[in-house]
Each structure stands twice: as C-alpha cells, then as structure tokens.
Amino acid sequence: INTSGRQKQYLNIIRVGRGMKEGNNLIFTFFQGKKQLYNYSSAGGNSATPNYQLTGFTIESRHQFDQNNYVIVEAGKSSSPFYRRMVRKEGILQSMLSLKDRNNEAYAVRFSSYIPSTNTRITGMYKHTGADYQSFSYFTSSTTQNAWSLRAEQAFFKQRLQITGSLRKNDFSNPYLAGNVQSKTIFKTIQASLRLKKWPVLSAGYFPVSQLIKVSDNEYRENFYHTFTGSLVYGYHVKNRQMSTMISFVQFYNSNADSNFVYFNTRNIILHHSMYFKGLTLQITGSEILSTDYRLFTEGAALQCRLKEWLLMGA
C-alpha cells in the first residue's frame, strides 16, 4: 500500500510442514513484515512515525483419528506492539522470544466429527488471543479475547430435511484499563433446509444475538441483534426452456435503542429470475427494503452471452 500519506506495507511468510495435508501433519509458520495501521494518517506532521514492524511464529498440528474425525491444535507467539516494547525497552525479536510475557501468545483448538450411522456432523472450536498478540489477519485491540463455538448438523428423511444449530460466544477484557471494561457476545443460530423432488428448496433461519457489556462494577449494558431469514429457490422448465427463480426474505428486529444498528426494524425482499438459452443467460432482479425511516426499491437486468468457450460478454 503506497498512497498519499501512508507508508508501504509488506509481509514475508515461510511455512514448513511434514505429513499429509488432509491427514496427520505438523506445520511451522514464521511471519515478518510491516503492518500499516489505520491511525497513521491521524498523527501530526511533526510526530515520529511509530514502528509497526512485527514478527511471530505458529505451530499447528492436525491429528486424523479416522476418515470422519480429526482435531487441530495451533499455538502462536508474536512480538509485542511498539508501545509495549518502548516501556520495557525491548527489540522485536527479544519481545517475541521472551518467556516472561504471556500476553503476546495465542492458541486455538478445532475439531470435527461425523457419525455415519445417524448422519450427524458436529464441529467446534476454542480460541484464546492475548492482549498483545499481533498478526496480519488480526486487529490488535489490546484486549484479551476468548471465543468458543459449537455447531451441529442433522439430516432427516433421506437427506431431504437439513437442520443446523450453533452456539458461539466471544468475550474480551482489557487488562491495561483500570475501569476493567468487559464484553460478552452470544450468537445462537438455528437453520433448516427442505429439499423435495420437483418442489422448491425452502430454507429458514433465526439468529438471536445478545451482547452484554460491563461498563463498571455497578453498570451493565445489553444490546440485541435479532435476525430472521428465509429463501425459496426453484429450478424448472417452461417449454423446454430452463429457468430458475429465487425469493429471499430478511427481517431485522428491535428498535434503534436496543442495538444502535443502522438496519434496525428493516425488512428486505429480493426476487431473482434467470432464463437460460443456448449460449445466452437473462437475469432479472428486483428488491424492496422497508425501514422505519425510508423505503428503497431497486430493479435491474443482466444479459450474458458466451461467444466462444474462452469469451463471455455481458451487460
């Protein structure tokens, strides 16, 4: 990245592994580079540019019990942010290799299990991230974060009905603040899909989310983000012409005071129709968004033509 007012960003990474990619393996990863953060352009013109260079390593191991069950364990350690190193007067490598500091560590456990006799799949994970852990795919927020999730999928009636339920929790706390701000977010989801021969595919899901924030010892705040989704997808033929129709419905609940969410109490309906000809595809789309403060209607059409096996044109 090299735009006006920004410094360049780069990443070097080396991965060395032994074993089978989808079986038992052990992988070592070393990464190093310069991460451009968002607040660089907000610094004054006479202020010194912070040293955003970072380095770290991870060790990942996968154990395949059989063709249906496996577990993955990963641990990592990185250099501390520059504002931590300035206080302790440490270098990048010194902070990464220091065994006294545990705040720049992270680890995770994932598992997947499939039971053929009942056609059941269960997956889960647990992840811990220290307040000073850094990587190029993680935003360092100086908070210790813990997250876990559990997901189950069950098929009924010879794969015609698929039920999926999940529970996920994420919490964080900042060990460097005297106010001891903490937050816990719980995600509960349940989805169902029904597939019957010569009938449309029906799917529905409900996602109630609650977030509990501890502001002080005597003050708590709770926000809600409840969502319902549904869809109907149907593929059929009219006079030997292949067509497909999709209807999607999304409803966001609650009021502005509940969630401070811009899409509170909003309903979104989408209708998408496709017609397939020889070398030609016609798509028509219309949508309606109904909110407390506005109503938005959109419509559009697209045409795609395949002139050659290697040439596809559209408008």
N, C-alpha and C positions, 0 to 999 in steps of 0.2 A: 504494500500500500504506500503510494507516494503522491499524495495530493497536497494542495496548498495548506500549510500549517500543520502538517503531520510528518512524522518520521517513518522511515521504512520499517516493515515488519518481516521477519523471516523465521523459518523453522527448519531445523535439522533433526532427523529421527533415524535410529537404527534399531531394527528388530531381528533377533536371532532366536530360532526355535528348534526344538527337537521333538519328533513324534508325528502323528497324523493330525491333520487339521480338524477333522470331524471325529477324532478319537482321543486317545491319551496323548497329551503333549505338555511341554514346558516352554514358555516363551519369555524372553527377556527383552525389554524395551528401554532404550535410552533416548531422551529428547533434550534439545537445547535450542535456544533462539532468543528473539526479542519480541515481546508481546506489546502491541500498541493498545493502550487502554483508552477509554472514552474521554477521560478528563484531561488529556494532554493539551487540547486547544484552549481549555479554560484557564490555564496557568498564565501569569503575567509575562510580559515581554522580557523583563529583567530577571525573572526567576530561573533557577537552574532546572534543566530537564531531568526528571527522575530516571534512574537506571532500571528499565523494565526488562532487563535480561533475566532469564530464568533457565533452570536445568533440572532434570529429575529422571527417575527410572521407575519401572514397574516390573514385577514378576508375576506371571499368570500361569496357572496350571489347570488343566482340564482332565478329569477322570471319567472315563466312559465305563459304567458298570455293565451295561449290555446295550443292545440296539435301541432301547426305549428309555434309558435312564442315564443321566450324567449330571455332574456338578462342576462348576468353575469357581476357582478361588483366585483372587488377584489382590496384590498389595503394592503400594507405591509410596515414594518419598520424593519431595522436591525441595528446591531451595526456598528459603523464606522470602517474603516480599521485601523490597528495598527499605521500607520504613522500619521493619523489624531488624534488618541487618545493620542499619545505621545506629540503632540503640545499642546493639551488642558488639558493634564494630567487627562484623564477620564478613568474609567473602562469600561468593555464590557457592562454590564447591564446599567450603567449610560449613556453611549452614545446611547444605544437603546431607553431608556425611555425619553431622553431629548427632550423637545418640542421646543427648540430654534433652533435646527438644522433640516432643511428640506431636506438636500442633501442625507440623508440615507433613503429616502422614495421611494416607487414605487406604481403605481396604474394602473389598466387596465379595459377596458370595452369591452365586446364582445356581439354581437347579431346575431341571426339567424332568418330568416323569410321565410316562404314558402307559395306561393299563389296557391292553388289547381286549381282555375279556369283557370289560364294561364300556370300552371306547371312551375312556376318560383321560384328559390331559391336565396336569397340574404343574404350574410354574411359579417360581417365587424368587425373591432376591432380598438381600440386606446390604446397605451401603453406609459407610462412615467416612466423612471428609473432615479433616482438621481445619481449624480456622485459618492457617497459613499455607495450606496446600495450594499449589499452582499447577495449571496445565493450560494447553492452548484451546481446549474444548470446555473449560470450566471458568466461570466468572468468580474471581476471588472477592469475597464479601466480608472477610474477617469474622465469619461465623462458623461455629462447629455444627455440622449438619448430619443428621441420621435419617435414613429412609428405608422403608421395607414395603414389600408388596407381595400379594398372593392372588393368583388367578387360576380359575378352574373352568374347563370347557367340557360339556357333556352333550353327546348326541343321542337322540331318541328316534324311534320309528324308522330304523334303517337309514340313518343319516338325513332324514327329511327335516327334523327339528333340531336346531343347534342352540343350546343355552350357554351363555358365558357370564360369569360373575367374577368380580375382582374387588379387592380391598387394598388400598395403598395409603401410606401415611408418611408424611415428611415433617420434620421439626428442626428448628435451628435455634441456637443461642449464641450470643456474643460474649466471650469470656473477658473481653477487654473493657466493657462498659460497666460502670458502677450501678447503672439502673437495672441491669440484668434483664434485658428485653428478650423474650422468648416467643416463639410462634410454632403452632402445631396445625397442620393441614391434613384432613382426612378425605380421601377420594373413595367413594363407593359407587360401583357401576354394575349394572345388570343389562344384558343384551340377549335378544332372541331372534333367530332367523328361521323361517319356514320355507321349505322348498318342496313343492308338489309338482308332479309331471303335468305339463300343459297348463299350469297355473302360474301367475306372477310370483316372484320371490319377495316375501314380506320380511322386513326387519324392523325391530323397535328396540330402543334403549333408553334407560333412565340413569342420570348421572347427578346424584345429590352430593355436593361438596360443601364442607364447612371448614372454616379457618378460625382458630382460637389464638388470640394474641394477648400475652401478658405484658401490660404496659408498666405496671408497678405491682407492689405486693397487695394493693387493695383495688386495682383496676384491671378488668379484663374486657376485651372486645371480641365479638364473634361476627364473622361475615358468612353469607351463604351464596352459593352459585349453583342453582339447580337448573338442569337442562333435560329436555325430553327430545328424542329424535325418532323419526320413522321414515321408512322408504319403501317404495314399491318399484320393482324392476320386472319388465315383461318383454320377452323376445318372441316374435310371432311372424307369420307370413300373410300377406294380402295379395291374392292373385299372383302367387309365386314370387312375390317381392318381399325380401327380408326387411323387417322393421324392428325397432325396439323403443320402448317408452319407459321413462323413469320419472317418478314423482318423489320429491324429498320434502320433509317437514321438520323444522327445528323450532323449538319453543324455549326461550329463556324466561325464567320466572323471577319473582321477587321485585322489590322496589329499589329505587336508587339509594335509599338509606340503608338497605340490607347489605348491598355489595359494593357500592361505588363503581359498578360495572357499566360501561357505556352501552351495552346491549341489554340492559335490564328490561324485563317485561316486553320482549320482542318476539314476533313470530315471522319465520322465514319459510316461504313456499317456493319450490323450484320445479318446473316442468321441462323435461328434456326429451325430444323426439328425434330419432335418427331413421333415415331411409337409405338403403344400400342398393345401388345399381352396379352394373358391370363397370368397374374402374371409376365409379363415382359415388360419393357419400354426401348426403344432405342432412344437416343438423339444424334444428330449430329449438331455441331455448327462451323461456320466459320465467321471470321470478317476481315475487311480491314480498316486500319487507314491511311489516306493520309494527310501529313502535309507538311509545307514548307521545313522542314529540314530532314524529314525521311518518310519512308513507312513501315508499320508494318502489317504483315499477321499472323493470328493465326487460328488454326483449332483444333478441339477436338471431342471426342466421349465419351458418358457415357452410361452405362448399369446398370439398376436396376432390381432386381429380388425379388419378395415377396415370401419367402419360407413358412412363416406362417402368421397368422393375426398379430402376435406380432414381426415378424422378417423380416426386409428388408435389403438386401445386395446390394451393388453397387460397380462399378469400373469404 
